[in-house]
Amino acid sequence: MVTLKLERAPLAASVEVSNGQIHVALDDGRMLSVPLDWYPRLAHATETEQKHWLVFGSGYAIEWPDVDEHISVEGLLAGRRSGECEASFKRWLQARKESAT
């Protein structure tokens, strides 16, 4: 088994959500893009909510507080999709609909 040892953890410098993708600029100059539909809460967020992101700590994770989504840079690099179960997402979606009315 091969184990990857990083010299240092990559950190998020900036984020953009556009064209069905989440684009994360890393502090080492790399750009990472993943499909928006990997994270259903973000996919259902308004453009304003998608633009309202915060970097945790020194950049190890990104948070979208308006939709309660948190994604680690390590998870993005590993190709991890949202781990939220379907039942939880459906409850969240229903709560959003009810609060909008």
C-alpha positions as CSV (number, residue, x, y, z in Angstrom):
1,M,0.0,0.0,0.0
2,V,1.3,3.4,-0.9
3,T,0.9,6.2,1.5
4,L,1.0,9.8,0.4
5,K,2.8,12.2,2.7
6,L,2.4,15.8,1.9
7,E,5.1,18.3,2.7
8,R,2.4,20.6,3.9
9,A,-1.4,20.7,3.8
10,P,-2.8,22.7,0.9
11,L,-5.0,25.6,2.0
12,A,-7.9,27.4,0.3
13,A,-7.2,31.0,-0.7
14,S,-10.4,31.8,-2.6
15,V,-13.6,30.2,-3.8
16,E,-16.0,30.7,-6.7
17,V,-19.1,28.8,-7.6
18,S,-20.0,29.1,-11.3
19,N,-21.1,27.0,-14.3
20,G,-22.0,24.0,-12.2
21,Q,-18.6,23.9,-10.5
22,I,-16.9,24.8,-7.3
23,H,-13.5,26.4,-8.0
24,V,-11.1,26.6,-5.2
25,A,-7.8,28.4,-5.6
26,L,-5.2,26.9,-3.3
27,D,-2.4,28.9,-1.7
28,D,0.2,27.1,-3.6
29,G,-1.1,28.3,-7.0
30,R,-3.2,25.2,-8.0
31,M,-6.8,25.5,-9.0
32,L,-9.2,22.8,-8.0
33,S,-12.7,22.3,-9.5
34,V,-15.3,19.8,-8.5
35,P,-18.9,19.4,-9.7
36,L,-21.4,21.5,-7.8
37,D,-23.9,18.6,-7.6
38,W,-21.4,16.7,-5.3
39,Y,-22.8,19.1,-2.6
40,P,-26.6,19.2,-2.9
41,R,-27.0,22.1,-0.4
42,L,-24.8,24.3,-2.5
43,A,-26.5,23.2,-5.7
44,H,-29.8,24.3,-4.2
45,A,-28.4,27.5,-2.8
46,T,-29.1,30.9,-4.3
47,E,-26.3,32.7,-6.1
48,T,-26.0,35.1,-3.1
49,E,-25.7,32.1,-0.7
50,Q,-23.1,30.5,-3.0
51,K,-21.0,33.6,-3.0
52,H,-21.1,33.9,0.8
53,W,-18.3,31.6,1.9
54,L,-15.8,31.7,4.7
55,V,-12.4,30.1,5.1
56,F,-11.9,28.1,8.3
57,G,-8.7,28.5,10.2
58,S,-5.8,29.2,7.9
59,G,-7.7,27.7,4.9
60,Y,-8.1,24.0,5.7
61,A,-11.8,24.1,5.1
62,I,-14.5,26.3,3.5
63,E,-17.9,27.1,5.0
64,W,-21.1,28.3,3.4
65,P,-22.9,29.5,6.6
66,D,-26.2,30.3,4.9
67,V,-26.7,26.7,3.8
68,D,-24.7,25.0,6.7
69,E,-22.2,23.4,4.3
70,H,-18.6,22.7,5.3
71,I,-16.0,21.2,3.0
72,S,-12.4,20.4,3.8
73,V,-9.7,21.0,1.2
74,E,-8.4,17.6,2.0
75,G,-11.8,16.1,1.1
76,L,-11.9,18.0,-2.1
77,L,-8.5,16.7,-3.1
78,A,-9.6,13.2,-2.2
79,G,-12.7,13.5,-4.3
80,R,-15.1,13.1,-1.4
81,R,-18.7,14.1,-2.1
82,S,-21.1,15.3,0.5
83,G,-21.6,12.7,3.2
84,E,-25.1,13.9,4.1
85,C,-27.7,11.2,3.9
86,E,-30.7,11.6,1.6
87,A,-33.2,11.8,4.5
88,S,-31.2,14.7,6.1
89,F,-31.0,16.6,2.9
90,K,-34.7,16.2,2.2
91,R,-35.5,17.6,5.7
92,W,-33.2,20.5,5.1
93,L,-34.8,21.2,1.7
94,Q,-38.3,21.0,3.2
95,A,-37.3,23.5,5.9
96,R,-35.9,25.9,3.3
97,K,-39.2,25.7,1.4
98,E,-41.2,26.4,4.6
99,S,-39.0,29.3,5.6
100,A,-39.4,30.9,2.2
101,T,-43.2,31.1,2.5
